[in-house]
Amino acid sequence: MDSIEDRVPFDVVVSGYAIHHLTDDRKRELYGEVFGLLRAGGVFVNIEHVKSPSGRLEKLWEEMMLDSLFAYDTERGSRRSREEVADEFLHRPDKAANILAPVEDQCGWLRELGFVDVDCYFKVLELAVFGGRKPPA
């Protein structure tokens, strides 16, 4: 089986809901590795969970998620209360594995590494789609 190095460079690298588990230093390092894997003009897109810019917006995100989870449970016939759903969501075991960084910081890291056309293309509270392009040759 070919190694990843045998298939480089790539036109597109996409990540979804994975990088937020890495430390900020490792995130920056990984973005540099992605830059190295792209051909000139190649695109990196990251669909990610990002840090809220304020406690108020973090609370709004949690409330939106709780409303969605409670509605999902109810539609499937669950009799759990919203408080039970909230307790499960707010105290889930994987929450500690989240190391969230603001999307603005992450876009800045991409620019520092040489990516162009860097932007947050879509964002709803703590969910963001952002990325950039390796400059053409």
N, CA, C and O atoms as a GROMACS GRO file, in nm:
protein
  548
    1MET      N    1   0.084  -0.118   0.000
    1MET     CA    2   0.000   0.000   0.000
    1MET      C    3   0.088   0.124   0.000
    1MET      O    4   0.189   0.130   0.071
    2ASP      N    5   0.050   0.222  -0.079
    2ASP     CA    6   0.126   0.346  -0.088
    2ASP      C    7   0.118   0.423   0.043
    2ASP      O    8   0.017   0.419   0.114
    3SER      N    9   0.227   0.494   0.074
    3SER     CA   10   0.223   0.584   0.189
    3SER      C   11   0.165   0.717   0.143
    3SER      O   12   0.154   0.742   0.023
    4ILE      N   13   0.129   0.801   0.239
    4ILE     CA   14   0.072   0.931   0.204
    4ILE      C   15   0.172   1.013   0.123
    4ILE      O   16   0.133   1.090   0.035
    5GLU      N   17   0.301   0.997   0.153
    5GLU     CA   18   0.404   1.072   0.080
    5GLU      C   19   0.405   1.035  -0.068
    5GLU      O   20   0.444   1.117  -0.152
    6ASP      N   21   0.364   0.912  -0.102
    6ASP     CA   22   0.360   0.869  -0.241
    6ASP      C   23   0.245   0.934  -0.318
    6ASP      O   24   0.245   0.932  -0.441
    7ARG      N   25   0.149   0.991  -0.248
    7ARG     CA   26   0.032   1.050  -0.314
    7ARG      C   27   0.030   1.202  -0.309
    7ARG      O   28  -0.064   1.264  -0.359
    8VAL      N   29   0.130   1.263  -0.252
    8VAL     CA   30   0.139   1.408  -0.239
    8VAL      C   31   0.180   1.464  -0.374
    8VAL      O   32   0.252   1.395  -0.446
    9PRO      N   33   0.142   1.582  -0.413
    9PRO     CA   34   0.059   1.677  -0.338
    9PRO      C   35  -0.090   1.656  -0.365
    9PRO      O   36  -0.131   1.593  -0.462
   10PHE      N   37  -0.169   1.712  -0.274
   10PHE     CA   38  -0.315   1.703  -0.283
   10PHE      C   39  -0.374   1.834  -0.331
   10PHE      O   40  -0.319   1.941  -0.307
   11ASP      N   41  -0.488   1.824  -0.399
   11ASP     CA   42  -0.562   1.943  -0.440
   11ASP      C   43  -0.645   1.998  -0.325
   11ASP      O   44  -0.664   2.120  -0.313
   12VAL      N   45  -0.695   1.908  -0.240
   12VAL     CA   46  -0.783   1.948  -0.130
   12VAL      C   47  -0.754   1.860  -0.008
   12VAL      O   48  -0.734   1.740  -0.021
   13VAL      N   49  -0.751   1.922   0.108
   13VAL     CA   50  -0.746   1.851   0.235
   13VAL      C   51  -0.864   1.903   0.317
   13VAL      O   52  -0.879   2.024   0.335
   14VAL      N   53  -0.947   1.810   0.366
   14VAL     CA   54  -1.065   1.846   0.446
   14VAL      C   55  -1.057   1.773   0.579
   14VAL      O   56  -1.026   1.654   0.584
   15SER      N   57  -1.087   1.846   0.685
   15SER     CA   58  -1.095   1.786   0.818
   15SER      C   59  -1.230   1.820   0.877
   15SER      O   60  -1.281   1.930   0.860
   16GLY      N   61  -1.288   1.725   0.947
   16GLY     CA   62  -1.418   1.748   1.009
   16GLY      C   63  -1.422   1.702   1.154
   16GLY      O   64  -1.411   1.583   1.184
   17TYR      N   65  -1.437   1.796   1.242
   17TYR     CA   66  -1.458   1.772   1.385
   17TYR      C   67  -1.352   1.681   1.447
   17TYR      O   68  -1.386   1.588   1.520
   18ALA      N   69  -1.226   1.707   1.417
   18ALA     CA   70  -1.118   1.627   1.473
   18ALA      C   71  -1.009   1.711   1.537
   18ALA      O   72  -0.957   1.677   1.643
   19ILE      N   73  -0.974   1.821   1.474
   19ILE     CA   74  -0.857   1.899   1.515
   19ILE      C   75  -0.879   1.967   1.650
   19ILE      O   76  -0.782   2.000   1.718
   20HIS      N   77  -1.004   1.987   1.690
   20HIS     CA   78  -1.030   2.054   1.819
   20HIS      C   79  -0.988   1.971   1.939
   20HIS      O   80  -0.994   2.019   2.053
   21HIS      N   81  -0.945   1.848   1.917
   21HIS     CA   82  -0.896   1.765   2.027
   21HIS      C   83  -0.746   1.784   2.050
   21HIS      O   84  -0.691   1.730   2.146
   22LEU      N   85  -0.680   1.860   1.962
   22LEU     CA   86  -0.536   1.881   1.972
   22LEU      C   87  -0.505   2.010   2.050
   22LEU      O   88  -0.587   2.102   2.054
   23THR      N   89  -0.388   2.014   2.111
   23THR     CA   90  -0.345   2.138   2.177
   23THR      C   91  -0.328   2.245   2.070
   23THR      O   92  -0.315   2.214   1.952
   24ASP      N   93  -0.329   2.370   2.111
   24ASP     CA   94  -0.311   2.478   2.014
   24ASP      C   95  -0.178   2.466   1.940
   24ASP      O   96  -0.173   2.489   1.819
   25ASP      N   97  -0.071   2.431   2.011
   25ASP     CA   98   0.058   2.415   1.945
   25ASP      C   99   0.053   2.306   1.838
   25ASP      O  100   0.108   2.321   1.729
   26ARG      N  101  -0.014   2.196   1.870
   26ARG     CA  102  -0.024   2.086   1.773
   26ARG      C  103  -0.116   2.125   1.656
   26ARG      O  104  -0.091   2.086   1.542
   27LYS      N  105  -0.220   2.202   1.684
   27LYS     CA  106  -0.306   2.251   1.575
   27LYS      C  107  -0.222   2.329   1.474
   27LYS      O  108  -0.229   2.302   1.354
   28ARG      N  109  -0.144   2.424   1.523
   28ARG     CA  110  -0.060   2.507   1.435
   28ARG      C  111   0.038   2.420   1.356
   28ARG      O  112   0.057   2.439   1.236
   29GLU      N  113   0.098   2.326   1.425
   29GLU     CA  114   0.193   2.235   1.362
   29GLU      C  115   0.123   2.153   1.251
   29GLU      O  116   0.177   2.138   1.141
   30LEU      N  117   0.005   2.103   1.281
   30LEU     CA  118  -0.070   2.024   1.184
   30LEU      C  119  -0.108   2.109   1.062
   30LEU      O  120  -0.100   2.062   0.949
   31TYR      N  121  -0.149   2.233   1.086
   31TYR     CA  122  -0.182   2.320   0.973
   31TYR      C  123  -0.060   2.340   0.883
   31TYR      O  124  -0.075   2.349   0.761
   32GLY      N  125   0.059   2.346   0.941
   32GLY     CA  126   0.181   2.354   0.862
   32GLY      C  127   0.204   2.227   0.781
   32GLY      O  128   0.247   2.234   0.666
   33GLU      N  129   0.175   2.112   0.842
   33GLU     CA  130   0.188   1.985   0.770
   33GLU      C  131   0.090   1.979   0.654
   33GLU      O  132   0.125   1.932   0.546
   34VAL      N  133  -0.032   2.027   0.676
   34VAL     CA  134  -0.133   2.031   0.569
   34VAL      C  135  -0.083   2.120   0.455
   34VAL      O  136  -0.096   2.085   0.338
   35PHE      N  137  -0.028   2.235   0.490
   35PHE     CA  138   0.025   2.327   0.388
   35PHE      C  139   0.127   2.254   0.301
   35PHE      O  140   0.127   2.269   0.179
   36GLY      N  141   0.212   2.175   0.364
   36GLY     CA  142   0.314   2.099   0.291
   36GLY      C  143   0.257   1.989   0.203
   36GLY      O  144   0.321   1.948   0.106
   37LEU      N  145   0.138   1.940   0.234
   37LEU     CA  146   0.076   1.834   0.156
   37LEU      C  147  -0.001   1.885   0.034
   37LEU      O  148  -0.033   1.808  -0.056
   38LEU      N  149  -0.028   2.016   0.031
   38LEU     CA  150  -0.108   2.072  -0.078
   38LEU      C  151  -0.021   2.112  -0.196
   38LEU      O  152   0.092   2.159  -0.179
   39ARG      N  153  -0.074   2.092  -0.316
   39ARG     CA  154  -0.008   2.146  -0.435
   39ARG      C  155  -0.036   2.295  -0.440
   39ARG      O  156  -0.128   2.342  -0.373
   40ALA      N  157   0.039   2.370  -0.518
   40ALA     CA  158   0.015   2.512  -0.535
   40ALA      C  159  -0.129   2.532  -0.581
   40ALA      O  160  -0.174   2.469  -0.676
   41GLY      N  161  -0.201   2.620  -0.514
   41GLY     CA  162  -0.341   2.644  -0.544
   41GLY      C  163  -0.437   2.550  -0.471
   41GLY      O  164  -0.558   2.565  -0.482
   42GLY      N  165  -0.382   2.453  -0.397
   42GLY     CA  166  -0.466   2.357  -0.324
   42GLY      C  167  -0.537   2.423  -0.207
   42GLY      O  168  -0.494   2.527  -0.156
   43VAL      N  169  -0.647   2.361  -0.165
   43VAL     CA  170  -0.736   2.418  -0.065
   43VAL      C  171  -0.742   2.330   0.060
   43VAL      O  172  -0.746   2.208   0.051
   44PHE      N  173  -0.744   2.396   0.175
   44PHE     CA  174  -0.768   2.329   0.303
   44PHE      C  175  -0.898   2.382   0.360
   44PHE      O  176  -0.919   2.503   0.368
   45VAL      N  177  -0.987   2.290   0.399
   45VAL     CA  178  -1.114   2.326   0.462
   45VAL      C  179  -1.126   2.249   0.593
   45VAL      O  180  -1.107   2.127   0.597
   46ASN      N  181  -1.157   2.321   0.699
   46ASN     CA  182  -1.172   2.261   0.831
   46ASN      C  183  -1.312   2.290   0.883
   46ASN      O  184  -1.350   2.406   0.900
   47ILE      N  185  -1.387   2.186   0.909
   47ILE     CA  186  -1.521   2.196   0.968
   47ILE      C  187  -1.499   2.161   1.115
   47ILE      O  188  -1.464   2.048   1.148
   48GLU      N  189  -1.521   2.258   1.202
   48GLU     CA  190  -1.470   2.241   1.337
   48GLU      C  191  -1.554   2.304   1.446
   48GLU      O  192  -1.636   2.394   1.422
   49HIS      N  193  -1.533   2.255   1.564
   49HIS     CA  194  -1.590   2.308   1.688
   49HIS      C  195  -1.488   2.410   1.740
   49HIS      O  196  -1.372   2.375   1.765
   50VAL      N  197  -1.529   2.536   1.755
   50VAL     CA  198  -1.438   2.643   1.795
   50VAL      C  199  -1.485   2.708   1.925
   50VAL      O  200  -1.600   2.693   1.966
   51LYS      N  201  -1.394   2.779   1.988
   51LYS     CA  202  -1.424   2.845   2.115
   51LYS      C  203  -1.513   2.968   2.093
   51LYS      O  204  -1.491   3.046   2.001
   52SER      N  205  -1.612   2.982   2.178
   52SER     CA  206  -1.697   3.100   2.174
   52SER      C  207  -1.618   3.222   2.216
   52SER      O  208  -1.530   3.213   2.302
   53PRO      N  209  -1.648   3.338   2.155
   53PRO     CA  210  -1.576   3.460   2.193
   53PRO      C  211  -1.620   3.518   2.328
   53PRO      O  212  -1.554   3.609   2.380
   54SER      N  213  -1.730   3.467   2.385
   54SER     CA  214  -1.774   3.517   2.515
   54SER      C  215  -1.853   3.409   2.588
   54SER      O  216  -1.904   3.315   2.528
   55GLY      N  217  -1.861   3.426   2.719
   55GLY     CA  218  -1.940   3.333   2.800
   55GLY      C  219  -2.088   3.335   2.762
   55GLY      O  220  -2.154   3.231   2.766
   56ARG      N  221  -2.138   3.452   2.726
   56ARG     CA  222  -2.279   3.464   2.686
   56ARG      C  223  -2.306   3.381   2.561
   56ARG      O  224  -2.407   3.311   2.553
   57LEU      N  225  -2.216   3.389   2.463
   57LEU     CA  226  -2.235   3.313   2.340
   57LEU      C  227  -2.215   3.163   2.362
   57LEU      O  228  -2.279   3.081   2.296
   58GLU      N  229  -2.125   3.127   2.454
   58GLU     CA  230  -2.108   2.986   2.488
   58GLU      C  231  -2.238   2.931   2.548
   58GLU      O  232  -2.280   2.820   2.515
   59LYS      N  233  -2.300   3.009   2.636
   59LYS     CA  234  -2.427   2.968   2.697
   59LYS      C  235  -2.536   2.956   2.589
   59LYS      O  236  -2.616   2.863   2.592
   60LEU      N  237  -2.539   3.049   2.496
   60LEU     CA  238  -2.636   3.044   2.386
   60LEU      C  239  -2.616   2.917   2.304
   60LEU      O  240  -2.713   2.852   2.266
   61TRP      N  241  -2.490   2.880   2.276
   61TRP     CA  242  -2.458   2.757   2.204
   61TRP      C  243  -2.510   2.636   2.281
   61TRP      O  244  -2.575   2.548   2.223
   62GLU      N  245  -2.483   2.631   2.411
   62GLU     CA  246  -2.528   2.519   2.492
   62GLU      C  247  -2.681   2.508   2.491
   62GLU      O  248  -2.735   2.398   2.479
   63GLU      N  249  -2.750   2.620   2.502
   63GLU     CA  250  -2.897   2.620   2.500
   63GLU      C  251  -2.951   2.572   2.366
   63GLU      O  252  -3.048   2.496   2.360
   64MET      N  253  -2.888   2.616   2.257
   64MET     CA  254  -2.930   2.571   2.125
   64MET      C  255  -2.910   2.420   2.109
   64MET      O  256  -2.996   2.351   2.056
   65MET      N  257  -2.796   2.371   2.156
   65MET     CA  258  -2.770   2.227   2.149
   65MET      C  259  -2.868   2.149   2.235
   65MET      O  260  -2.919   2.045   2.193
   66LEU      N  261  -2.896   2.200   2.354
   66LEU     CA  262  -2.990   2.132   2.442
   66LEU      C  263  -3.130   2.128   2.381
   66LEU      O  264  -3.198   2.025   2.387
   67ASP      N  265  -3.173   2.238   2.324
   67ASP     CA  266  -3.304   2.240   2.256
   67ASP      C  267  -3.309   2.136   2.146
   67ASP      O  268  -3.408   2.064   2.132
   68SER      N  269  -3.204   2.128   2.067
   68SER     CA  270  -3.198   2.032   1.957
   68SER      C  271  -3.196   1.888   2.008
   68SER      O  272  -3.268   1.803   1.956
   69LEU      N  273  -3.114   1.861   2.108
   69LEU     CA  274  -3.106   1.726   2.163
   69LEU      C  275  -3.237   1.683   2.229
   69LEU      O  276  -3.280   1.569   2.214
   70PHE      N  277  -3.299   1.775   2.301
   70PHE     CA  278  -3.425   1.744   2.366
   70PHE      C  279  -3.534   1.716   2.261
   70PHE      O  280  -3.611   1.621   2.276
   71ALA      N  281  -3.540   1.796   2.157
   71ALA     CA  282  -3.638   1.775   2.050
   71ALA      C  283  -3.613   1.641   1.981
   71ALA      O  284  -3.708   1.568   1.952
   72TYR      N  285  -3.488   1.609   1.956
   72TYR     CA  286  -3.451   1.481   1.892
   72TYR      C  287  -3.498   1.364   1.980
   72TYR      O  288  -3.560   1.270   1.931
   73ASP      N  289  -3.468   1.371   2.109
   73ASP     CA  290  -3.511   1.267   2.202
   73ASP      C  291  -3.663   1.253   2.204
   73ASP      O  292  -3.715   1.142   2.196
   74THR      N  293  -3.732   1.365   2.213
   74THR     CA  294  -3.878   1.365   2.221
   74THR      C  295  -3.940   1.305   2.095
   74THR      O  296  -4.034   1.226   2.103
   75GLU      N  297  -3.888   1.342   1.978
   75GLU     CA  298  -3.939   1.289   1.851
   75GLU      C  299  -3.923   1.138   1.843
   75GLU      O  300  -3.999   1.072   1.772
   76ARG      N  301  -3.829   1.083   1.913
   76ARG     CA  302  -3.805   0.939   1.912
   76ARG      C  303  -3.874   0.868   2.028
   76ARG      O  304  -3.847   0.750   2.054
   77GLY      N  305  -3.961   0.938   2.098
   77GLY     CA  306  -4.041   0.875   2.201
   77GLY      C  307  -3.979   0.871   2.339
   77GLY      O  308  -4.033   0.807   2.429
   78SER      N  309  -3.866   0.937   2.357
   78SER     CA  310  -3.803   0.938   2.488
   78SER      C  311  -3.889   1.020   2.585
   78SER      O  312  -3.953   1.117   2.547
   79ARG      N  313  -3.888   0.978   2.709
   79ARG     CA  314  -3.961   1.049   2.813
   79ARG      C  315  -3.866   1.126   2.906
   79ARG      O  316  -3.905   1.173   3.012
   80ARG      N  317  -3.740   1.137   2.864
   80ARG     CA  318  -3.644   1.210   2.947
   80ARG      C  319  -3.681   1.358   2.950
   80ARG      O  320  -3.727   1.414   2.850
   81SER      N  321  -3.660   1.419   3.065
   81SER     CA  322  -3.686   1.563   3.078
   81SER      C  323  -3.572   1.641   3.013
   81SER      O  324  -3.465   1.587   2.986
   82ARG      N  325  -3.599   1.769   2.988
   82ARG     CA  326  -3.493   1.854   2.932
   82ARG      C  327  -3.377   1.863   3.030
   82ARG      O  328  -3.261   1.871   2.989
   83GLU      N  329  -3.406   1.861   3.159
   83GLU     CA  330  -3.301   1.866   3.261
   83GLU      C  331  -3.213   1.742   3.255
   83GLU      O  332  -3.092   1.751   3.273
   84GLU      N  333  -3.272   1.625   3.231
   84GLU     CA  334  -3.193   1.502   3.218
   84GLU      C  335  -3.103   1.508   3.093
   84GLU      O  336  -2.987   1.468   3.097
   85VAL      N  337  -3.160   1.557   2.984
   85VAL     CA  338  -3.082   1.572   2.861
   85VAL      C  339  -2.968   1.671   2.885
   85VAL      O  340  -2.855   1.648   2.840
   86ALA      N  341  -2.998   1.780   2.955
   86ALA     CA  342  -2.896   1.881   2.984
   86ALA      C  343  -2.785   1.823   3.070
   86ALA      O  344  -2.667   1.846   3.044
   87ASP      N  345  -2.821   1.748   3.171
   87ASP     CA  346  -2.721   1.688   3.259
   87ASP      C  347  -2.628   1.596   3.180
   87ASP      O  348  -2.506   1.599   3.198
   88GLU      N  349  -2.685   1.515   3.093
   88GLU     CA  350  -2.604   1.423   3.012
   88GLU      C  351  -2.512   1.502   2.918
   88GLU      O  352  -2.394   1.469   2.905
   89PHE      N  353  -2.566   1.605   2.852
   89PHE     CA  354  -2.487   1.683   2.756
   89PHE      C  355  -2.376   1.761   2.827
   89PHE      O  356  -2.261   1.760   2.781
   90LEU      N  357  -2.407   1.827   2.935
   90LEU     CA  358  -2.310   1.912   3.002
   90LEU      C  359  -2.203   1.834   3.078
   90LEU      O  360  -2.096   1.887   3.106
   91HIS      N  361  -2.232   1.708   3.110
   91HIS     CA  362  -2.136   1.626   3.185
   91HIS      C  363  -2.089   1.504   3.105
   91HIS      O  364  -2.048   1.403   3.163
   92ARG      N  365  -2.096   1.513   2.972
   92ARG     CA  366  -2.054   1.402   2.887
   92ARG      C  367  -1.904   1.377   2.904
   92ARG      O  368  -1.827   1.471   2.923
   93PRO      N  369  -1.863   1.249   2.898
   93PRO     CA  370  -1.722   1.215   2.923
   93PRO      C  371  -1.625   1.276   2.821
   93PRO      O  372  -1.511   1.305   2.856
   94ASP      N  373  -1.668   1.296   2.696
   94ASP     CA  374  -1.575   1.347   2.594
   94ASP      C  375  -1.556   1.499   2.600
   94ASP      O  376  -1.471   1.553   2.528
   95LYS      N  377  -1.632   1.568   2.684
   95LYS     CA  378  -1.622   1.714   2.690
   95LYS      C  379  -1.481   1.759   2.728
   95LYS      O  380  -1.432   1.859   2.677
   96ALA      N  381  -1.418   1.686   2.817
   96ALA     CA  382  -1.283   1.722   2.862
   96ALA      C  383  -1.180   1.710   2.750
   96ALA      O  384  -1.074   1.772   2.757
   97ALA      N  385  -1.210   1.632   2.647
   97ALA     CA  386  -1.116   1.614   2.535
   97ALA      C  387  -1.120   1.731   2.438
   97ALA      O  388  -1.034   1.741   2.350
   98ASN      N  389  -1.217   1.821   2.452
   98ASN     CA  390  -1.228   1.936   2.363
   98ASN      C  391  -1.130   2.045   2.407
   98ASN      O  392  -1.132   2.090   2.521
   99ILE      N  393  -1.044   2.086   2.314
   99ILE     CA  394  -0.949   2.194   2.338
   99ILE      C  395  -0.980   2.299   2.230
   99ILE      O  396  -0.919   2.301   2.124
  100LEU      N  397  -1.075   2.384   2.261
  100LEU     CA  398  -1.126   2.476   2.160
  100LEU      C  399  -1.040   2.602   2.150
  100LEU      O  400  -0.993   2.655   2.250
  101ALA      N  401  -1.022   2.648   2.027
  101ALA     CA  402  -0.949   2.772   2.000
  101ALA      C  403  -1.041   2.862   1.917
  101ALA      O  404  -1.117   2.812   1.834
  102PRO      N  405  -1.035   2.992   1.938
  102PRO     CA  406  -1.118   3.083   1.858
  102PRO      C  407  -1.087   3.070   1.709
  102PRO      O  408  -0.972   3.052   1.670
  103VAL      N  409  -1.191   3.081   1.628
  103VAL     CA  410  -1.172   3.071   1.483
  103VAL      C  411  -1.081   3.182   1.433
  103VAL      O  412  -1.004   3.160   1.339
  104GLU      N  413  -1.087   3.300   1.494
  104GLU     CA  414  -1.000   3.410   1.451
  104GLU      C  415  -0.852   3.374   1.470
  104GLU      O  416  -0.770   3.403   1.384
  105ASP      N  417  -0.820   3.310   1.583
  105ASP     CA  418  -0.681   3.268   1.608
  105ASP      C  419  -0.638   3.166   1.503
  105ASP      O  420  -0.528   3.175   1.448
  106GLN      N  421  -0.724   3.069   1.476
  106GLN     CA  422  -0.688   2.963   1.383
  106GLN      C  423  -0.670   3.017   1.241
  106GLN      O  424  -0.581   2.973   1.168
  107CYS      N  425  -0.755   3.111   1.201
  107CYS     CA  426  -0.737   3.174   1.070
  107CYS      C  427  -0.604   3.251   1.067
  107CYS      O  428  -0.535   3.252   0.965
  108GLY      N  429  -0.570   3.315   1.177
  108GLY     CA  430  -0.442   3.385   1.186
  108GLY      C  431  -0.324   3.289   1.170
  108GLY      O  432  -0.226   3.321   1.103
  109TRP      N  433  -0.333   3.172   1.232
  109TRP     CA  434  -0.226   3.073   1.219
  109TRP      C  435  -0.210   3.031   1.073
  109TRP      O  436  -0.098   3.017   1.023
  110LEU      N  437  -0.324   3.010   1.006
  110LEU     CA  438  -0.317   2.970   0.864
  110LEU      C  439  -0.246   3.078   0.782
  110LEU      O  440  -0.161   3.046   0.699
  111ARG      N  441  -0.280   3.205   0.805
  111ARG     CA  442  -0.214   3.315   0.732
  111ARG      C  443  -0.064   3.317   0.760
  111ARG      O  444   0.017   3.332   0.668
  112GLU      N  445  -0.026   3.301   0.888
  112GLU     CA  446   0.116   3.301   0.926
  112GLU      C  447   0.192   3.190   0.855
  112GLU      O  448   0.311   3.206   0.826
  113LEU      N  449   0.126   3.078   0.828
  113LEU     CA  450   0.190   2.964   0.763
  113LEU      C  451   0.200   2.981   0.612
  113LEU      O  452   0.267   2.903   0.544
  114GLY      N  453   0.134   3.084   0.559
  114GLY     CA  454   0.143   3.109   0.416
  114GLY      C  455   0.016   3.086   0.337
  114GLY      O  456   0.014   3.111   0.217
  115PHE      N  457  -0.090   3.041   0.403
  115PHE     CA  458  -0.218   3.024   0.333
  115PHE      C  459  -0.270   3.162   0.291
  115PHE      O  460  -0.248   3.261   0.360
  116VAL      N  461  -0.338   3.167   0.177
  116VAL     CA  462  -0.404   3.288   0.129
  116VAL      C  463  -0.554   3.261   0.120
  116VAL      O  464  -0.598   3.147   0.135
  117ASP      N  465  -0.631   3.365   0.097
  117ASP     CA  466  -0.777   3.354   0.090
  117ASP      C  467  -0.833   3.287   0.215
  117ASP      O  468  -0.933   3.215   0.209
  118VAL      N  469  -0.768   3.311   0.327
  118VAL     CA  470  -0.810   3.253   0.454
  118VAL      C  471  -0.934   3.326   0.502
  118VAL      O  472  -0.941   3.449   0.501
  119ASP      N  473  -1.032   3.248   0.545
  119ASP     CA  474  -1.154   3.308   0.597
  119ASP      C  475  -1.232   3.205   0.675
  119ASP      O  476  -1.210   3.084   0.663
  120CYS      N  477  -1.324   3.254   0.756
  120CYS     CA  478  -1.427   3.170   0.814
  120CYS      C  479  -1.545   3.180   0.718
  120CYS      O  480  -1.610   3.284   0.709
  121TYR      N  481  -1.571   3.072   0.647
  121TYR     CA  482  -1.670   3.073   0.540
  121TYR      C  483  -1.813   3.061   0.593
  121TYR      O  484  -1.907   3.106   0.528
  122PHE      N  485  -1.828   3.000   0.710
  122PHE     CA  486  -1.960   2.981   0.768
  122PHE      C  487  -1.940   2.957   0.917
  122PHE      O  488  -1.849   2.884   0.957
  123LYS      N  489  -2.026   3.017   0.998
  123LYS     CA  490  -2.014   2.997   1.143
  123LYS      C  491  -2.151   3.012   1.208
  123LYS      O  492  -2.225   3.106   1.179
  124VAL      N  493  -2.182   2.918   1.295
  124VAL     CA  494  -2.299   2.927   1.382
  124VAL      C  495  -2.248   2.899   1.523
  124VAL      O  496  -2.224   2.784   1.561
  125LEU      N  497  -2.232   3.006   1.598
  125LEU     CA  498  -2.183   2.998   1.735
  125LEU      C  499  -2.053   2.918   1.741
  125LEU      O  500  -1.950   2.967   1.696
  126GLU      N  501  -2.054   2.794   1.795
  126GLU     CA  502  -1.929   2.719   1.810
  126GLU      C  503  -1.900   2.623   1.695
  126GLU      O  504  -1.805   2.545   1.704
  127LEU      N  505  -1.977   2.628   1.589
  127LEU     CA  506  -1.948   2.546   1.471
  127LEU      C  507  -1.899   2.638   1.361
  127LEU      O  508  -1.963   2.738   1.330
  128ALA      N  509  -1.785   2.603   1.301
  128ALA     CA  510  -1.728   2.690   1.197
  128ALA      C  511  -1.673   2.608   1.083
  128ALA      O  512  -1.626   2.496   1.101
  129VAL      N  513  -1.678   2.667   0.965
  129VAL     CA  514  -1.612   2.615   0.845
  129VAL      C  515  -1.512   2.721   0.803
  129VAL      O  516  -1.550   2.832   0.766
  130PHE      N  517  -1.384   2.689   0.808
  130PHE     CA  518  -1.282   2.786   0.774
  130PHE      C  519  -1.168   2.718   0.702
  130PHE      O  520  -1.158   2.595   0.700
  131GLY      N  521  -1.083   2.797   0.642
  131GLY     CA  522  -0.968   2.739   0.573
  131GLY      C  523  -0.898   2.841   0.488
  131GLY      O  524  -0.911   2.962   0.508
  132GLY      N  525  -0.822   2.790   0.392
  132GLY     CA  526  -0.746   2.876   0.305
  132GLY      C  527  -0.689   2.799   0.188
  132GLY      O  528  -0.717   2.680   0.171
  133ARG      N  529  -0.610   2.868   0.109
  133ARG     CA  530  -0.555   2.811  -0.012
  133ARG      C  531  -0.404   2.834  -0.014
  133ARG      O  532  -0.356   2.939   0.027
  134LYS      N  533  -0.332   2.733  -0.061
  134LYS     CA  534  -0.188   2.749  -0.080
  134LYS      C  535  -0.170   2.836  -0.204
  134LYS      O  536  -0.233   2.810  -0.306
  135PRO      N  537  -0.085   2.937  -0.196
  135PRO     CA  538  -0.072   3.028  -0.311
  135PRO      C  539  -0.032   2.953  -0.438
  135PRO      O  540   0.039   2.852  -0.433
  136PRO      N  541  -0.078   3.003  -0.553
  136PRO     CA  542  -0.037   2.942  -0.680
  136PRO      C  543   0.114   2.957  -0.697
  136PRO      O  544   0.176   3.048  -0.642
  137ALA      N  545   0.171   2.868  -0.774
  137ALA     CA  546   0.317   2.872  -0.798
  137ALA      C  547   0.358   2.999  -0.868
  137ALA      O  548   0.476   3.019  -0.896
   0.00000   0.00000   0.00000
